[in-house]
Every structure is written in C-alpha cells, then in structure tokens.
Amino acid sequence: MLHTPKYRVPTNVMPFADLADVRLHYRFDGPVGAPVLMLSNSLGTDLAMWEAQMPRLTRDHRVLRYDTRGHGQSAVPPGPYTIAHLGRDVVALLDHLALDRVTFCGLSLGGMTGMWLGIHAKARVARLVLANTTARIARPDLYEARIAKVNADGMAAIAGDVLPRWFTPQFIAREPATVATIKTMLERTPAAGYVACCAAVRDMDQRDEVDAIASPTLVIVGTRDGATPPADGRFLAERIPGARLAELDASHLSNIEAAPAFNATLASFL
C-alpha cells in the first residue's frame, strides 16, 4: 500500500523573520551544520506542501522552508506583488539568518522565484532546482480570471478549477485524503495574498534572462502537468547552461503525486 504522509503545518518550531516590508514564517529541519537546502512553495500552498520530502532530505541537509509572502503564516502586504518582490524576500531572509549561500528548490511559483535568484542573486545560490515551473505562463488571462473569481467569491470558489490542474484524475481517485488536505491548504490561503501572487505569475516573463543562470541546475517536469507543461521545463533545460532535465509521471504538484521519484531525483542531484 502506498504510504501517504500527513500534510499539516509543523508546530514544534514556528520562527518568524521581520524583514523590511514583510514578516515571513520559516522553519528549519535536519542536522545543524549540514548544507542548507531551501524549499519554496507553490501558489496557493504553504511550507507543509513539502512534508513528503522531509524524511529523505533531512538525512543530509539542513532544510529551510518558508511561507511565501501572502501565504501560510507569513504576512500579507498590500499587492500586487512581482517575482522580484518574492526573490528579494528570499535574499532578505538569508541575510536575516546569516546564510551566505544555499541550494534552492522551488516548485511552480517557487521555481519562478528560483529563476529570479539564479539571474539576479547568483552568489546566494549554490545549486538550483526548478520544479514544475515556467519562465512565462502561457495563459495570463487564466490568472486574471482567477483574480476576479477570488475577489468576488473567495478562495473556496477556485478549488474545483485548481485541484484538477494540480493532480491527475488517477491520483485524485487513489488518494482522496491527501487531496482533501491540500484543498484545505489552498482554501486557507489568504485571498489577498493569493491574488497578489497571481499578479506576479501573470506579469512575469524571464525567458530572455534564464540563460544567465550559472548555478548547477536541475529542471523537473511532470509529464501530465497542464499548468506548466513539459515543454516549458524543456525550454528551461535547453536555455540554462548545463542544466539537467528529469521527467516524472505526475501532474503539477509532482513532489506530492510522485513523491518517491521526486525525492530520489532531487537527492541524486544534490
């Protein structure tokens, strides 16, 4: 039987960093003194989305997770945000924690943040993992419509549209408890923070800059990902010098749907 981890916000350590214009919630796991691996969540989730990765990654790394501004327990400054806002938040958090250089892994929105860091904060990124992400979203109008829907009816109104983009029908049928927990994670995301980050995704275009990324890079795609299709990841792998490409049999949240393969791929790269 497939073991599915419980997705919940960990409660044993709940530190916050008060930065220039935002308060970020973050968490460390793993052995003190080990190399630091920083994980960045997708749009509409929080740091608990990485629970399936913790047992494997904390063997060899000090894992730093944080809630992107507007998500989880981080503050919700007035929007809209940009990817540069989110990237500068990471740099400020690293400064706050006195971390000069980390390996950075981001999925979807987190991967967009990772690209910005690889382009604009090269010295802070030892290695870079870009999972289920894109340099330019194919349907900006979809995010405009999502903003309007959330503004009108709240986060619960978009769950029926979002979850089938995050998971394959097979996973939804096989793991209803996991899907229900992720649905709750989506619905508890602050509406204002979600909308502000939707604007960041809608307006982002890093296609002409990603070839400046110099960190060793792994690009992970889901072969059944409709939100950021495999072609988007292949574009990144072709444009980023020396990048590796891994394709997993999953939809958008491949770290959850294909957790064992995701973990093995990430651990091998690290």
N, C-alpha and C positions, 0 to 999 in steps of 0.2 A: 504494500500500500504506500502511496506517495505521502510522505510527511510534509505537511504544510505548516510553516511557522505561524505563530500568532502575531498579527500586526497591531502593535499598541505603542503608544508613546512611552518609552522607558522612564521610570520615575526615580531611580536611585541617585542620579546626578542631573541637576537642572540649572546649569550656569547660564548667565546672560552677559553679553558684552554691550555696553553703552557706547556706541560709536557716534560720529559727528551728527548724523541725522537719522539714525535708526538704532533700535535695540534688537540685537539678534540673539536668539536662543541657540545654544550649541551643546554638544555632548562629546566626550571622549570615551572610547572603549579600547581595550587591548593594553599590552605591556608598556609601561613607562620606559622611555628610552629607545623604543623601536621606531623605525622610519614612519613618518606621518603620512597617512592616506586620507585625503579629504573627499567627502561624498556630498553631492549637490542634488537636491530633489527636483522632481518634475513639476510642471504646472498643476496645481490642484492637489498636491500631496504634501507630506511633511517628512521629517527625518526618519520616521518609523517605516517608511517605504523600503528601507534598506535592511530590515530585520533578517531576511533570508541570507544576507551576505555576512552577517556578523560572526557566526561561528568559524567560517573559513578565513575571513580577512584578519581577524584579531589574533590568529596564530602567529603572524609575522609582522603585524603593523599596529601602530597606534592609530586607531581610526577616529577621525574627526568628522562628525556630522553636524549640520546646522539647518535651521529652517530659513529658507529664502525670505527676504523681506515680504511682508504681506501674507505669509503662510505660517501655519502651525502656531507656535507661541512667540514668534518674532513680531515686532511692531508693524503697524500698517501706516506708514507715512502717506500723505496725500499723493495720488498718482496724477498722470500716468508715469510709469517707470520706463527706463530703457535698459537694454542689455549692458550698457556701460555702467548704469547705476548698480546693477547686480554684480558686475565684475569688480567695481570699486569697493563694494561691501566685503567681498572676499579678501581683497588686499588689506582693507582696514581691520578685518577680523584677524588675519595673520599677524599684522602689526601688533594688535592688542594682545595676542597670545605669544608674541616674541618668536614667531616661526618664520625663518628666512625663506624656506623652500619646502614644498610638499609635492607629493603626487596628487593629482586632482582627477576625480572621476565624476562626471555629471551625466545625467540622463535627461533627454528632451530639453526642457528649459535649462536644466543644469549643464547640459552639454553646450548649449549656446553660450552660457556664462563661461564655460571652459575654453571655448574658442576665443572669446574676448581676452581671457587671461593669457592664452598662448600667443596672442598677437601683441597685446599691449603691456603685459607684465611678465615677460619671458623669464626674468631672473627668479621669479617665485615658483615656477612650475618645473619640477624635475622630470616628471612623466605626465602624460595626459591621456585620459580615456574619454572618448566621446561616444556615448551610447544612445541609440535611437533618437538621433537629432539631425539637424539640418542647418546649413548656412543661410537659407532663405526659405520661409514657409511658402508652400505652393498656393495656399488659399487664404490670403489675408482677409478676404471677405467673410470667411467662416469665423474668424476671430472677432471681426466687427459684429457679426450676428450674435455671437456668444456673449459679447459685452452687453449688447442690448437686452438679451434674454435674462442675464443675471441681474442687471439693473432693474428690470421690470418685475421679475418673479423670484429672485434669489437663487442660491446655489443648487437647491434640490431640483430646480427646473431643468438643469442641463445633464443630470446624471444619466438619463436614458439615452442621450446622444454620445456622451463621453465614454462610458464603460465599454460599449461595443468597439470603440476605437482603441481602447487600452488592452483588451483581451480578445482572443479568438473565441468563437462560439463553443468550441470543444472545452476550453478551459473554464468558461463560464458555467457550463453544464457539469463539469467534473469537480470544480472547487467553489461551490456556491458560498461557503462560509468566508473564504478568503475574499471573494469578490464583494460580498456584503460589507466586510470590514473596510475594504478600500473605498467603497461607495460612501461609507460613513466619513472616512478621511476627507474625501472630496467635499462632501456636504458641510463639514465643519470648517472648511477653509473660509477665512473672512472674505465676504463678497467684494469689498473694496480692494483688498489685496489681490484677489484673483483677477479682477477687471484691470487693475493697473499693470499686472504682469502679462495679461492678454495683449495689452497695447504694446508692450516690449516685444513680444513674439511677432505681432502683426507688422511692426515697423522695422524689424531687424533685417539687415542684408550684409552678410560678411563674406559673400562669395569671392570678392576681389581681394580679400585680405588673408584668407586662410593659408595661402602658400608661404606666408611669413612665419608660420608656426615652426619653431626649431626643436621643441621638446620631442623625444621619442613618443609616438602617438599610436594608440590602438583605437580603431573605429569598430563599434559593434552595431550590427543591424539586425532587425527582426525580419525574416523572410515574408511574414504575413502582416507587417506593420503598414496600416493605411494612413496613419497620422504623419509619420516621417518615413516614406517608402525606402526600400533598399537602395534605389538609385541615388537618393540623397546622401546616404552613407558612402556609397561607392565614389561619388563626386569628391567627398572629403578625403577619402583614402588616396585618390588619384592626385589631388591638389597639394596635400600636405606632404612634404618631402620625407620619404622613408616610412610612411605610415603603414601599419598592418591593418588588415580587414578581417573581421570574423562575422559570419552569418549564423544566426541561431533560428531555430524553428519556433517562432513566437511572434506575437503582435507587439504593441508599443511598449508596454512595461515588461520587457524581456527579463529584467532582473528578478521578477516575481514569477512570470509564467514559465520561464526556462531557467530557474534558479541554479540547479546543479551545473548546467552547461555554462551559464554566465559566470558562476564562481570559478569554475575550472579555467575558463578563458582568461578571466581577469588575473587569477593567481599566476598563471603561466606567464603572462606579460610582465607582471611585477617581479 
